[in-house]
Amino acid sequence: MWGSSRWARSAQTTIPCKHCGNPLTVVRSCQVVYMQCEHCKKKGELNDYIAQMDDALEEFMEGVYCDRV
Ligand SMILES: [Zn+2]
C-alpha cells in the first residue's frame, strides 16, 4: 500500500536452486535480501547465487538500492 508499485518485494529469477534445480525467487524482507525456492522451500544466501545473477535479479537489486537511498 505504500509508495510506488514499480518493484515488488519479490521477483522470479531464472537462477536454479542448488537443491532441486527449480528457478529461485528473490525476496526482500526489511533490509535483508535472500533467495527462496518455492519448490523445496529452502532459503539461500544471496551471496551464494550472486555469481549467477540474471536480469531479473539485477533489476530487483537496483530497486532495493534505490529504496535505501
Ligand atoms: Zn529448491
N, CA, C, O and the ligand as a Tripos MOL2 file, in Angstrom:
@<TRIPOS>MOLECULE
protein
  277   275    70     0     0
PROTEIN
NO_CHARGES

@<TRIPOS>ATOM
      1 N           0.8130   -1.2020    0.0000 N.3       1 MET1
      2 CA          0.0000    0.0000    0.0000 C.3       1 MET1
      3 C           0.8490    1.2560    0.0000 C.2       1 MET1
      4 O           0.3580    2.3600   -0.2360 O.2       1 MET1
      5 N           2.1420    1.0670    0.2710 N.am      2 TRP2
      6 CA          2.9590    2.2660    0.4020 C.3       2 TRP2
      7 C           3.8260    2.5010   -0.8190 C.2       2 TRP2
      8 O           4.4750    1.5920   -1.3380 O.2       2 TRP2
      9 N           3.8160    3.7530   -1.2620 N.am      3 GLY3
     10 CA          4.7180    4.1650   -2.3310 C.3       3 GLY3
     11 C           4.4050    3.5530   -3.6800 C.2       3 GLY3
     12 O           3.2800    3.1410   -3.9630 O.2       3 GLY3
     13 N           5.4220    3.5090   -4.4870 N.am      4 SER4
     14 CA          5.2590    3.0470   -5.8480 C.3       4 SER4
     15 C           5.1650    1.5350   -5.9080 C.2       4 SER4
     16 O           5.6150    0.8310   -5.0040 O.2       4 SER4
     17 N           4.5850    1.0590   -6.9670 N.am      5 SER5
     18 CA          4.4880   -0.3850   -7.1550 C.3       5 SER5
     19 C           5.3570   -0.8080   -8.3260 C.2       5 SER5
     20 O           5.1270   -1.8550   -8.9310 O.2       5 SER5
     21 N           6.3560    0.0060   -8.6470 N.am      6 ARG6
     22 CA          7.1500   -0.3420   -9.8170 C.3       6 ARG6
     23 C           8.0800   -1.5090   -9.5490 C.2       6 ARG6
     24 O           8.6090   -2.1050  -10.4870 O.2       6 ARG6
     25 N           8.2880   -1.8440   -8.2860 N.am      7 TRP7
     26 CA          9.0170   -3.0660   -7.9750 C.3       7 TRP7
     27 C           8.3810   -3.7350   -6.7660 C.2       7 TRP7
     28 O           7.8260   -3.0730   -5.8880 O.2       7 TRP7
     29 N           8.4690   -5.0110   -6.7400 N.am      8 ALA8
     30 CA          7.7910   -5.7880   -5.7110 C.3       8 ALA8
     31 C           8.7620   -6.2010   -4.6170 C.2       8 ALA8
     32 O           9.9560   -5.9050   -4.6780 O.2       8 ALA8
     33 N           8.2410   -6.8750   -3.6380 N.am      9 ARG9
     34 CA          9.0740   -7.3800   -2.5470 C.3       9 ARG9
     35 C           9.7390   -8.6970   -2.9150 C.2       9 ARG9
     36 O          10.6080   -9.1960   -2.2000 O.2       9 ARG9
     37 N           9.3140   -9.2460   -4.0400 N.am     10 SER10
     38 CA          9.9640  -10.4660   -4.5040 C.3      10 SER10
     39 C           9.9240  -10.4870   -6.0200 C.2      10 SER10
     40 O           9.1030   -9.8080   -6.6370 O.2      10 SER10
     41 N          10.8070  -11.2640   -6.6150 N.am     11 ALA11
     42 CA         10.8480  -11.3680   -8.0620 C.3      11 ALA11
     43 C          11.2960  -12.7710   -8.4570 C.2      11 ALA11
     44 O          12.1350  -13.3920   -7.8050 O.2      11 ALA11
     45 N          10.7100  -13.2360   -9.5320 N.am     12 GLN12
     46 CA         11.0960  -14.5470  -10.0590 C.3      12 GLN12
     47 C          12.3730  -14.4090  -10.8730 C.2      12 GLN12
     48 O          12.4610  -13.5580  -11.7580 O.2      12 GLN12
     49 N          13.3540  -15.2380  -10.5760 N.am     13 THR13
     50 CA         14.5810  -15.2350  -11.3620 C.3      13 THR13
     51 C          14.6490  -16.5260  -12.1800 C.2      13 THR13
     52 O          13.7840  -17.3960  -12.0840 O.2      13 THR13
     53 N          15.6890  -16.6170  -12.9710 N.am     14 THR14
     54 CA         15.9120  -17.8490  -13.7390 C.3      14 THR14
     55 C          17.0470  -18.6590  -13.1280 C.2      14 THR14
     56 O          17.4860  -19.6560  -13.7020 O.2      14 THR14
     57 N          17.5230  -18.2250  -11.9540 N.am     15 ILE15
     58 CA         18.6470  -18.9020  -11.3030 C.3      15 ILE15
     59 C          18.1680  -20.2010  -10.6670 C.2      15 ILE15
     60 O          17.2350  -20.1910   -9.8640 O.2      15 ILE15
     61 N          18.7940  -21.3090  -11.0160 N.am     16 PRO16
     62 CA         18.3370  -22.5980  -10.4900 C.3      16 PRO16
     63 C          18.7000  -22.8140   -9.0250 C.2      16 PRO16
     64 O          19.7850  -22.4390   -8.5800 O.2      16 PRO16
     65 N          17.7950  -23.4120   -8.2960 N.am     17 CYS17
     66 CA         18.0160  -23.8070   -6.9090 C.3      17 CYS17
     67 C          19.1290  -24.8480   -6.8510 C.2      17 CYS17
     68 O          19.1980  -25.7490   -7.6860 O.2      17 CYS17
     69 N          20.0030  -24.7090   -5.8480 N.am     18 LYS18
     70 CA         21.1010  -25.6650   -5.7110 C.3      18 LYS18
     71 C          20.6160  -27.0400   -5.2770 C.2      18 LYS18
     72 O          21.3180  -28.0380   -5.4390 O.2      18 LYS18
     73 N          19.4280  -27.0810   -4.7320 N.am     19 HIS19
     74 CA         18.9140  -28.3280   -4.1700 C.3      19 HIS19
     75 C          18.0340  -29.0950   -5.1430 C.2      19 HIS19
     76 O          18.1170  -30.3200   -5.2200 O.2      19 HIS19
     77 N          17.1900  -28.3830   -5.8870 N.am     20 CYS20
     78 CA         16.2330  -29.0830   -6.7530 C.3      20 CYS20
     79 C          16.2620  -28.5970   -8.1970 C.2      20 CYS20
     80 O          15.6420  -29.2100   -9.0660 O.2      20 CYS20
     81 N          16.9730  -27.5020   -8.4650 N.am     21 GLY21
     82 CA         17.1060  -27.0430   -9.8330 C.3      21 GLY21
     83 C          15.9750  -26.1650  -10.3440 C.2      21 GLY21
     84 O          16.0240  -25.6810  -11.4750 O.2      21 GLY21
     85 N          14.9690  -25.9600   -9.5260 N.am     22 ASN22
     86 CA         13.8790  -25.0880   -9.9370 C.3      22 ASN22
     87 C          14.3020  -23.6270   -9.8030 C.2      22 ASN22
     88 O          15.1780  -23.3030   -9.0020 O.2      22 ASN22
     89 N          13.6750  -22.7370  -10.5950 N.am     23 PRO23
     90 CA         14.0450  -21.3210  -10.5330 C.3      23 PRO23
     91 C          13.7430  -20.7230   -9.1640 C.2      23 PRO23
     92 O          12.6960  -20.9860   -8.5730 O.2      23 PRO23
     93 N          14.6660  -19.9270   -8.6800 N.am     24 LEU24
     94 CA         14.5310  -19.3000   -7.3650 C.3      24 LEU24
     95 C          13.7790  -17.9820   -7.4410 C.2      24 LEU24
     96 O          13.7480  -17.3110   -8.4730 O.2      24 LEU24
     97 N          13.1860  -17.6400   -6.3300 N.am     25 THR25
     98 CA         12.5800  -16.3270   -6.1680 C.3      25 THR25
     99 C          13.4890  -15.5090   -5.2570 C.2      25 THR25
    100 O          13.9740  -16.0120   -4.2440 O.2      25 THR25
    101 N          13.7190  -14.2510   -5.6180 N.am     26 VAL26
    102 CA         14.4790  -13.3740   -4.7290 C.3      26 VAL26
    103 C          13.4660  -12.5890   -3.8940 C.2      26 VAL26
    104 O          12.5060  -12.0260   -4.4210 O.2      26 VAL26
    105 N          13.7000  -12.5650   -2.5870 N.am     27 VAL27
    106 CA         12.7460  -11.9690   -1.6590 C.3      27 VAL27
    107 C          13.4270  -10.9020   -0.8270 C.2      27 VAL27
    108 O          14.5580  -11.0790   -0.3750 O.2      27 VAL27
    109 N          12.7450   -9.8130   -0.6320 N.am     28 ARG28
    110 CA         13.2730   -8.7590    0.2100 C.3      28 ARG28
    111 C          12.4100   -8.6810    1.4620 C.2      28 ARG28
    112 O          11.1890   -8.5440    1.3910 O.2      28 ARG28
    113 N          13.0710   -8.7710    2.6020 N.am     29 SER29
    114 CA         12.3770   -8.6680    3.8770 C.3      29 SER29
    115 C          13.0940   -7.6200    4.7160 C.2      29 SER29
    116 O          14.2360   -7.8320    5.1230 O.2      29 SER29
    117 N          12.4560   -6.5190    4.9730 N.am     30 CYS30
    118 CA         13.1000   -5.3730    5.6180 C.3      30 CYS30
    119 C          14.3720   -5.0200    4.8410 C.2      30 CYS30
    120 O          14.2950   -4.6770    3.6620 O.2      30 CYS30
    121 N          15.5140   -5.0990    5.4720 N.am     31 GLN31
    122 CA         16.7510   -4.7460    4.7750 C.3      31 GLN31
    123 C          17.5190   -5.9860    4.3400 C.2      31 GLN31
    124 O          18.6640   -5.8930    3.8980 O.2      31 GLN31
    125 N          16.8970   -7.1210    4.4630 N.am     32 VAL32
    126 CA         17.5680   -8.3680    4.1230 C.3      32 VAL32
    127 C          17.0070   -8.9210    2.8150 C.2      32 VAL32
    128 O          15.7940   -8.9790    2.6120 O.2      32 VAL32
    129 N          17.9160   -9.3230    1.9400 N.am     33 VAL33
    130 CA         17.5070   -9.9370    0.6840 C.3      33 VAL33
    131 C          18.0370  -11.3600    0.6540 C.2      33 VAL33
    132 O          19.2060  -11.6040    0.9510 O.2      33 VAL33
    133 N          17.1790  -12.2870    0.2960 N.am     34 TYR34
    134 CA         17.6070  -13.6780    0.2300 C.3      34 TYR34
    135 C          16.9200  -14.3720   -0.9290 C.2      34 TYR34
    136 O          15.9570  -13.8640   -1.5020 O.2      34 TYR34
    137 N          17.4340  -15.5370   -1.2580 N.am     35 MET35
    138 CA         16.8610  -16.3400   -2.3280 C.3      35 MET35
    139 C          15.9880  -17.4170   -1.6990 C.2      35 MET35
    140 O          16.3650  -18.0290   -0.7000 O.2      35 MET35
    141 N          14.8350  -17.6410   -2.2850 N.am     36 GLN36
    142 CA         13.9810  -18.6930   -1.7710 C.3      36 GLN36
    143 C          13.4760  -19.5590   -2.9040 C.2      36 GLN36
    144 O          13.1100  -19.0710   -3.9740 O.2      36 GLN36
    145 N          13.4630  -20.8600   -2.6450 N.am     37 CYS37
    146 CA         12.9340  -21.8030   -3.6100 C.3      37 CYS37
    147 C          11.4800  -22.0930   -3.2690 C.2      37 CYS37
    148 O          11.1680  -22.5340   -2.1620 O.2      37 CYS37
    149 N          10.6060  -21.8450   -4.2150 N.am     38 GLU38
    150 CA          9.1880  -22.0950   -3.9780 C.3      38 GLU38
    151 C           8.8760  -23.5830   -4.0210 C.2      38 GLU38
    152 O           7.8200  -24.0290   -3.5740 O.2      38 GLU38
    153 N           9.8110  -24.3300   -4.5650 N.am     39 HIS39
    154 CA          9.5710  -25.7570   -4.7560 C.3      39 HIS39
    155 C           9.9490  -26.5520   -3.5090 C.2      39 HIS39
    156 O           9.1250  -27.2910   -2.9700 O.2      39 HIS39
    157 N          11.1780  -26.4060   -3.0530 N.am     40 CYS40
    158 CA         11.6130  -27.1760   -1.8780 C.3      40 CYS40
    159 C          11.6600  -26.3220   -0.6160 C.2      40 CYS40
    160 O          12.0300  -26.8020    0.4560 O.2      40 CYS40
    161 N          11.2770  -25.0400   -0.7550 N.am     41 LYS41
    162 CA         11.1290  -24.1410    0.3930 C.3      41 LYS41
    163 C          12.4390  -23.8260    1.0960 C.2      41 LYS41
    164 O          12.4410  -23.3160    2.2170 O.2      41 LYS41
    165 N          13.5460  -24.1280    0.4450 N.am     42 LYS42
    166 CA         14.8310  -23.7960    1.0490 C.3      42 LYS42
    167 C          15.1690  -22.3320    0.7780 C.2      42 LYS42
    168 O          14.8350  -21.7760   -0.2680 O.2      42 LYS42
    169 N          15.8360  -21.7370    1.7460 N.am     43 LYS43
    170 CA         16.3050  -20.3720    1.5760 C.3      43 LYS43
    171 C          17.8120  -20.3880    1.3750 C.2      43 LYS43
    172 O          18.5160  -21.2420    1.9130 O.2      43 LYS43
    173 N          18.2890  -19.4460    0.6040 N.am     44 GLY44
    174 CA         19.7190  -19.3800    0.3630 C.3      44 GLY44
    175 C          20.2280  -17.9630    0.5210 C.2      44 GLY44
    176 O          19.4930  -16.9910    0.3460 O.2      44 GLY44
    177 N          21.4990  -17.8700    0.8550 N.am     45 GLU45
    178 CA         22.1400  -16.5720    0.9280 C.3      45 GLU45
    179 C          22.2110  -15.9750   -0.4730 C.2      45 GLU45
    180 O          22.5100  -16.6710   -1.4430 O.2      45 GLU45
    181 N          21.9400  -14.7100   -0.5640 N.am     46 LEU46
    182 CA         22.0540  -14.0240   -1.8470 C.3      46 LEU46
    183 C          23.4650  -14.1640   -2.4070 C.2      46 LEU46
    184 O          23.6540  -14.3460   -3.6100 O.2      46 LEU46
    185 N          24.4460  -14.0770   -1.5200 N.am     47 ASN47
    186 CA         25.8480  -14.1490   -1.9440 C.3      47 ASN47
    187 C          26.1860  -15.4670   -2.6280 C.2      47 ASN47
    188 O          27.0640  -15.5230   -3.4900 O.2      47 ASN47
    189 N          25.4880  -16.5180   -2.2380 N.am     48 ASP48
    190 CA         25.7550  -17.8240   -2.8370 C.3      48 ASP48
    191 C          25.3290  -17.8870   -4.2970 C.2      48 ASP48
    192 O          25.7850  -18.7380   -5.0600 O.2      48 ASP48
    193 N          24.4490  -16.9700   -4.6650 N.am     49 TYR49
    194 CA         23.8870  -17.0070   -6.0080 C.3      49 TYR49
    195 C          24.2540  -15.7780   -6.8310 C.2      49 TYR49
    196 O          23.9070  -15.6770   -8.0080 O.2      49 TYR49
    197 N          24.9550  -14.8530   -6.2010 N.am     50 ILE50
    198 CA         25.2180  -13.5640   -6.8540 C.3      50 ILE50
    199 C          26.0180  -13.7440   -8.1470 C.2      50 ILE50
    200 O          25.8710  -12.9650   -9.0890 O.2      50 ILE50
    201 N          26.8640  -14.7780   -8.1830 N.am     51 ALA51
    202 CA         27.6710  -15.0410   -9.3740 C.3      51 ALA51
    203 C          26.8100  -15.4620  -10.5610 C.2      51 ALA51
    204 O          27.2270  -15.3600  -11.7150 O.2      51 ALA51
    205 N          25.6130  -15.9330  -10.2610 N.am     52 GLN52
    206 CA         24.7080  -16.4050  -11.3160 C.3      52 GLN52
    207 C          23.6330  -15.3700  -11.6250 C.2      52 GLN52
    208 O          22.6410  -15.6780  -12.2850 O.2      52 GLN52
    209 N          23.8270  -14.1670  -11.1580 N.am     53 MET53
    210 CA         22.8220  -13.1240  -11.3020 C.3      53 MET53
    211 C          22.2730  -13.0110  -12.7270 C.2      53 MET53
    212 O          23.0290  -12.9520  -13.6960 O.2      53 MET53
    213 N          20.9680  -12.9820  -12.8280 N.am     54 ASP54
    214 CA         20.3310  -12.7900  -14.1320 C.3      54 ASP54
    215 C          19.6690  -11.4160  -14.1710 C.2      54 ASP54
    216 O          19.7690  -10.6400  -13.2210 O.2      54 ASP54
    217 N          19.0000  -11.1290  -15.2640 N.am     55 ASP55
    218 CA         18.4020   -9.8030  -15.4310 C.3      55 ASP55
    219 C          17.3610   -9.5000  -14.3590 C.2      55 ASP55
    220 O          17.2730   -8.3780  -13.8590 O.2      55 ASP55
    221 N          16.5800  -10.5120  -14.0170 N.am     56 ALA56
    222 CA         15.5160  -10.2990  -13.0400 C.3      56 ALA56
    223 C          16.0970   -9.9330  -11.6800 C.2      56 ALA56
    224 O          15.5940   -9.0410  -10.9990 O.2      56 ALA56
    225 N          17.1620  -10.6320  -11.2930 N.am     57 LEU57
    226 CA         17.7980  -10.3540  -10.0000 C.3      57 LEU57
    227 C          18.4740   -8.9890  -10.0140 C.2      57 LEU57
    228 O          18.3910   -8.2320   -9.0470 O.2      57 LEU57
    229 N          19.1340   -8.6890  -11.1090 N.am     58 GLU58
    230 CA         19.8150   -7.4010  -11.2240 C.3      58 GLU58
    231 C          18.8260   -6.2450  -11.0940 C.2      58 GLU58
    232 O          19.0770   -5.2650  -10.3940 O.2      58 GLU58
    233 N          17.7070   -6.3840  -11.7800 N.am     59 GLU59
    234 CA         16.6780   -5.3590  -11.7480 C.3      59 GLU59
    235 C          16.1120   -5.2090  -10.3370 C.2      59 GLU59
    236 O          15.8610   -4.1030   -9.8580 O.2      59 GLU59
    237 N          15.9210   -6.3590   -9.6910 N.am     60 PHE60
    238 CA         15.3860   -6.3470   -8.3370 C.3      60 PHE60
    239 C          16.3410   -5.6480   -7.3770 C.2      60 PHE60
    240 O          15.9250   -4.8500   -6.5370 O.2      60 PHE60
    241 N          17.6300   -5.9600   -7.5140 N.am     61 MET61
    242 CA         18.6250   -5.3590   -6.6270 C.3      61 MET61
    243 C          18.7170   -3.8560   -6.8350 C.2      61 MET61
    244 O          18.9410   -3.1110   -5.8800 O.2      61 MET61
    245 N          18.5490   -3.4080   -8.0590 N.am     62 GLU62
    246 CA         18.5420   -1.9740   -8.3260 C.3      62 GLU62
    247 C          17.4060   -1.3070   -7.5560 C.2      62 GLU62
    248 O          17.5600   -0.2140   -7.0110 O.2      62 GLU62
    249 N          16.2650   -1.9890   -7.5250 N.am     63 GLY63
    250 CA         15.1250   -1.4840   -6.7790 C.3      63 GLY63
    251 C          15.4120   -1.3980   -5.3010 C.2      63 GLY63
    252 O          15.0290   -0.4310   -4.6420 O.2      63 GLY63
    253 N          16.0850   -2.4050   -4.7750 N.am     64 VAL64
    254 CA         16.4360   -2.4270   -3.3560 C.3      64 VAL64
    255 C          17.3400   -1.2590   -3.0120 C.2      64 VAL64
    256 O          17.1240   -0.5590   -2.0230 O.2      64 VAL64
    257 N          18.3520   -1.0570   -3.8360 N.am     65 TYR65
    258 CA         19.2980    0.0090   -3.5530 C.3      65 TYR65
    259 C          18.6550    1.3890   -3.7200 C.2      65 TYR65
    260 O          18.9700    2.3110   -2.9680 O.2      65 TYR65
    261 N          17.7780    1.5340   -4.6780 N.am     66 CYS66
    262 CA         17.0770    2.8030   -4.8680 C.3      66 CYS66
    263 C          16.2320    3.1190   -3.6420 C.2      66 CYS66
    264 O          16.1290    4.2690   -3.2140 O.2      66 CYS66
    265 N          15.6320    2.0740   -3.0890 N.am     67 ASP67
    266 CA         14.7520    2.2420   -1.9460 C.3      67 ASP67
    267 C          15.5140    2.7060   -0.7170 C.2      67 ASP67
    268 O          14.9940    3.4550    0.1120 O.2      67 ASP67
    269 N          16.7580    2.2480   -0.6140 N.am     68 ARG68
    270 CA         17.5590    2.5660    0.5680 C.3      68 ARG68
    271 C          18.0010    4.0220    0.5940 C.2      68 ARG68
    272 O          18.1050    4.6380    1.6550 O.2      68 ARG68
    273 N          18.2560    4.5530   -0.5810 N.am     69 VAL69
    274 CA         18.8190    5.9080   -0.6670 C.3      69 VAL69
    275 C          17.7650    6.9530   -0.2930 C.2      69 VAL69
    276 O          18.0510    8.1500   -0.3060 O.2      69 VAL69
    277 ZN         14.6910  -25.9950   -4.4960 Zn       70 ZN70
@<TRIPOS>BOND
     1     1     2 1
     2     2     3 1
     3     3     4 2
     4     3     5 am
     5     5     6 1
     6     6     7 1
     7     7     8 2
     8     7     9 am
     9     9    10 1
    10    10    11 1
    11    11    12 2
    12    11    13 am
    13    13    14 1
    14    14    15 1
    15    15    16 2
    16    15    17 am
    17    17    18 1
    18    18    19 1
    19    19    20 2
    20    19    21 am
    21    21    22 1
    22    22    23 1
    23    23    24 2
    24    23    25 am
    25    25    26 1
    26    26    27 1
    27    27    28 2
    28    27    29 am
    29    29    30 1
    30    30    31 1
    31    31    32 2
    32    31    33 am
    33    33    34 1
    34    34    35 1
    35    35    36 2
    36    35    37 am
    37    37    38 1
    38    38    39 1
    39    39    40 2
    40    39    41 am
    41    41    42 1
    42    42    43 1
    43    43    44 2
    44    43    45 am
    45    45    46 1
    46    46    47 1
    47    47    48 2
    48    47    49 am
    49    49    50 1
    50    50    51 1
    51    51    52 2
    52    51    53 am
    53    53    54 1
    54    54    55 1
    55    55    56 2
    56    55    57 am
    57    57    58 1
    58    58    59 1
    59    59    60 2
    60    59    61 am
    61    61    62 1
    62    62    63 1
    63    63    64 2
    64    63    65 am
    65    65    66 1
    66    66    67 1
    67    67    68 2
    68    67    69 am
    69    69    70 1
    70    70    71 1
    71    71    72 2
    72    71    73 am
    73    73    74 1
    74    74    75 1
    75    75    76 2
    76    75    77 am
    77    77    78 1
    78    78    79 1
    79    79    80 2
    80    79    81 am
    81    81    82 1
    82    82    83 1
    83    83    84 2
    84    83    85 am
    85    85    86 1
    86    86    87 1
    87    87    88 2
    88    87    89 am
    89    89    90 1
    90    90    91 1
    91    91    92 2
    92    91    93 am
    93    93    94 1
    94    94    95 1
    95    95    96 2
    96    95    97 am
    97    97    98 1
    98    98    99 1
    99    99   100 2
   100    99   101 am
   101   101   102 1
   102   102   103 1
   103   103   104 2
   104   103   105 am
   105   105   106 1
   106   106   107 1
   107   107   108 2
   108   107   109 am
   109   109   110 1
   110   110   111 1
   111   111   112 2
   112   111   113 am
   113   113   114 1
   114   114   115 1
   115   115   116 2
   116   115   117 am
   117   117   118 1
   118   118   119 1
   119   119   120 2
   120   119   121 am
   121   121   122 1
   122   122   123 1
   123   123   124 2
   124   123   125 am
   125   125   126 1
   126   126   127 1
   127   127   128 2
   128   127   129 am
   129   129   130 1
   130   130   131 1
   131   131   132 2
   132   131   133 am
   133   133   134 1
   134   134   135 1
   135   135   136 2
   136   135   137 am
   137   137   138 1
   138   138   139 1
   139   139   140 2
   140   139   141 am
   141   141   142 1
   142   142   143 1
   143   143   144 2
   144   143   145 am
   145   145   146 1
   146   146   147 1
   147   147   148 2
   148   147   149 am
   149   149   150 1
   150   150   151 1
   151   151   152 2
   152   151   153 am
   153   153   154 1
   154   154   155 1
   155   155   156 2
   156   155   157 am
   157   157   158 1
   158   158   159 1
   159   159   160 2
   160   159   161 am
   161   161   162 1
   162   162   163 1
   163   163   164 2
   164   163   165 am
   165   165   166 1
   166   166   167 1
   167   167   168 2
   168   167   169 am
   169   169   170 1
   170   170   171 1
   171   171   172 2
   172   171   173 am
   173   173   174 1
   174   174   175 1
   175   175   176 2
   176   175   177 am
   177   177   178 1
   178   178   179 1
   179   179   180 2
   180   179   181 am
   181   181   182 1
   182   182   183 1
   183   183   184 2
   184   183   185 am
   185   185   186 1
   186   186   187 1
   187   187   188 2
   188   187   189 am
   189   189   190 1
   190   190   191 1
   191   191   192 2
   192   191   193 am
   193   193   194 1
   194   194   195 1
   195   195   196 2
   196   195   197 am
   197   197   198 1
   198   198   199 1
   199   199   200 2
   200   199   201 am
   201   201   202 1
   202   202   203 1
   203   203   204 2
   204   203   205 am
   205   205   206 1
   206   206   207 1
   207   207   208 2
   208   207   209 am
   209   209   210 1
   210   210   211 1
   211   211   212 2
   212   211   213 am
   213   213   214 1
   214   214   215 1
   215   215   216 2
   216   215   217 am
   217   217   218 1
   218   218   219 1
   219   219   220 2
   220   219   221 am
   221   221   222 1
   222   222   223 1
   223   223   224 2
   224   223   225 am
   225   225   226 1
   226   226   227 1
   227   227   228 2
   228   227   229 am
   229   229   230 1
   230   230   231 1
   231   231   232 2
   232   231   233 am
   233   233   234 1
   234   234   235 1
   235   235   236 2
   236   235   237 am
   237   237   238 1
   238   238   239 1
   239   239   240 2
   240   239   241 am
   241   241   242 1
   242   242   243 1
   243   243   244 2
   244   243   245 am
   245   245   246 1
   246   246   247 1
   247   247   248 2
   248   247   249 am
   249   249   250 1
   250   250   251 1
   251   251   252 2
   252   251   253 am
   253   253   254 1
   254   254   255 1
   255   255   256 2
   256   255   257 am
   257   257   258 1
   258   258   259 1
   259   259   260 2
   260   259   261 am
   261   261   262 1
   262   262   263 1
   263   263   264 2
   264   263   265 am
   265   265   266 1
   266   266   267 1
   267   267   268 2
   268   267   269 am
   269   269   270 1
   270   270   271 1
   271   271   272 2
   272   271   273 am
   273   273   274 1
   274   274   275 1
   275   275   276 2
@<TRIPOS>SUBSTRUCTURE
     1 MET1         2 RESIDUE 1 A MET
     2 TRP2         6 RESIDUE 1 A TRP
     3 GLY3        10 RESIDUE 1 A GLY
     4 SER4        14 RESIDUE 1 A SER
     5 SER5        18 RESIDUE 1 A SER
     6 ARG6        22 RESIDUE 1 A ARG
     7 TRP7        26 RESIDUE 1 A TRP
     8 ALA8        30 RESIDUE 1 A ALA
     9 ARG9        34 RESIDUE 1 A ARG
    10 SER10       38 RESIDUE 1 A SER
    11 ALA11       42 RESIDUE 1 A ALA
    12 GLN12       46 RESIDUE 1 A GLN
    13 THR13       50 RESIDUE 1 A THR
    14 THR14       54 RESIDUE 1 A THR
    15 ILE15       58 RESIDUE 1 A ILE
    16 PRO16       62 RESIDUE 1 A PRO
    17 CYS17       66 RESIDUE 1 A CYS
    18 LYS18       70 RESIDUE 1 A LYS
    19 HIS19       74 RESIDUE 1 A HIS
    20 CYS20       78 RESIDUE 1 A CYS
    21 GLY21       82 RESIDUE 1 A GLY
    22 ASN22       86 RESIDUE 1 A ASN
    23 PRO23       90 RESIDUE 1 A PRO
    24 LEU24       94 RESIDUE 1 A LEU
    25 THR25       98 RESIDUE 1 A THR
    26 VAL26      102 RESIDUE 1 A VAL
    27 VAL27      106 RESIDUE 1 A VAL
    28 ARG28      110 RESIDUE 1 A ARG
    29 SER29      114 RESIDUE 1 A SER
    30 CYS30      118 RESIDUE 1 A CYS
    31 GLN31      122 RESIDUE 1 A GLN
    32 VAL32      126 RESIDUE 1 A VAL
    33 VAL33      130 RESIDUE 1 A VAL
    34 TYR34      134 RESIDUE 1 A TYR
    35 MET35      138 RESIDUE 1 A MET
    36 GLN36      142 RESIDUE 1 A GLN
    37 CYS37      146 RESIDUE 1 A CYS
    38 GLU38      150 RESIDUE 1 A GLU
    39 HIS39      154 RESIDUE 1 A HIS
    40 CYS40      158 RESIDUE 1 A CYS
    41 LYS41      162 RESIDUE 1 A LYS
    42 LYS42      166 RESIDUE 1 A LYS
    43 LYS43      170 RESIDUE 1 A LYS
    44 GLY44      174 RESIDUE 1 A GLY
    45 GLU45      178 RESIDUE 1 A GLU
    46 LEU46      182 RESIDUE 1 A LEU
    47 ASN47      186 RESIDUE 1 A ASN
    48 ASP48      190 RESIDUE 1 A ASP
    49 TYR49      194 RESIDUE 1 A TYR
    50 ILE50      198 RESIDUE 1 A ILE
    51 ALA51      202 RESIDUE 1 A ALA
    52 GLN52      206 RESIDUE 1 A GLN
    53 MET53      210 RESIDUE 1 A MET
    54 ASP54      214 RESIDUE 1 A ASP
    55 ASP55      218 RESIDUE 1 A ASP
    56 ALA56      222 RESIDUE 1 A ALA
    57 LEU57      226 RESIDUE 1 A LEU
    58 GLU58      230 RESIDUE 1 A GLU
    59 GLU59      234 RESIDUE 1 A GLU
    60 PHE60      238 RESIDUE 1 A PHE
    61 MET61      242 RESIDUE 1 A MET
    62 GLU62      246 RESIDUE 1 A GLU
    63 GLY63      250 RESIDUE 1 A GLY
    64 VAL64      254 RESIDUE 1 A VAL
    65 TYR65      258 RESIDUE 1 A TYR
    66 CYS66      262 RESIDUE 1 A CYS
    67 ASP67      266 RESIDUE 1 A ASP
    68 ARG68      270 RESIDUE 1 A ARG
    69 VAL69      274 RESIDUE 1 A VAL
    70 ZN70       277 GROUP 0 **** ****
